[in-house]
Amino acid sequence: MPAAVVRLDSRASSRLRTRAGPVVDSIHMIALEHVTRYFGDVAAVDDVSLTIPTGGIYGIVGQSGAGKSTLARIVNLIERPDRGSVSVDGTELTALRDADLRAARRRIGMVFQRFNLLGSRTVRGNVELALELDGTPRAQRAARAQEMLDLVGLGDRAHSSVHELSGGQQQRVGIARALAARPSVLLSDEATSALDPETTSSILDLYRRINAELGLTVLLITHEMDVVKSICDAAALLENGRVVESGRLVELIQTPGSRLTSQLFPIGPIPENVPADATVIDITFAGGTADRPVIAQLARDHAVDVSILGALIERIGGTQAGRTRLELPAAASAAIITDLRRQGLLVEVLRGADAAAQTGGIA
């Protein structure tokens, strides 16, 4: 079941003071404030401020070299930022001393791209490792490890060698190990990038079930837009160490000029055979508008022929959404665009005599 969201009385402060002293936001599981990390003269993470709500699945997406993995290591303070603060589950990690930091890190379960399993241990032995380091008694370790292996579908492989497992099964062991210490956050750093599409889908289904059943906040670091589309409620786009866009996917989809939306719906360039005087628009649908016969209706209402140049429909952030590219006759384009915007649709004009004036958004 989803984690409960704490709602504070409007007269009360929405911020809490932690044992270490600094105040942190009480409704966000993770809060980064002006975080910067240099390697030499290069800012791998550059003045990043980001808040990640409790109980959701959040994606940080970007191409190789964007700073994603550095940001992941900063979240659990494996990498300490040169500037800025990091708060997780109500505690400002950057204000803690080493002993307190080690204890706070137990609230963050980490899943790695390359599994990082110990070949000298059995499957269950790998899951027990974090509990062993915490000093958990042997019987409790064994019971908890078995419980987590059952959760990820590997209960019958507890005594197997990790070398006997497939890549997807090894990743499930890594997830079970990350969950063993009962974290508040599950942090996954490119955990599906080395897996085939079918295995990736099964791992994402597992993340979704873990989020629903355990109420964990899941933070996915990925370069794969398909991962974001498949599972995330919200996301941030990282480029050259900076967050260029962030928010709930259903809101970003309806934001004019959203770069993340363009990458979620990559229709491609305008075909070369489209007449130079034609108007070309992109219509973005979300929620209830995705099920309406919008294009057929506008063709009837305006008595025009409309050419579909491209279209994509996906289920994103739990909402049916899509983008359609249309070629419109220039003479009727202004009236059609006005009509579409009155219906609550996001319309972006890519080509046309009035493109500069028409590009806007939802009326």
Buried (B, 14 or more C-beta within 10 A) or exposed (E): EEBEEEEEEEEEEEEBEBEBEBEBBBBBBBBBBEBBBBEEEEBBBBBBEBBBBBBBBBBBBBEEEBBBBBBBBBBBBEBEBEBBBBBBBBBBBBBBEEEBBEEBBBBBBBBBBEBEBEEEBBBBBBBBBBBBEEEBEEEEBBEBBBBBBEBBBBBEBBEBBBEEBEEBBBBBBBBBBBBBBEBBBBBBBBBBBBBEEEBBBBBBEBBBEBBEEBBBBBBBBBBBBBBBBBBBBBBBBBBBBBBEBBBBBBEBBBBEEBEBBEBBBEBEEBEEEBEEEBBBBBBBBBEEBBEEEBBEEBBEEBEBEBEEBBBBEBEBBEBBBBBBBBBBBBEBBBBBBEBBBEBBBBBBBBBBEEBEEBBBBBB
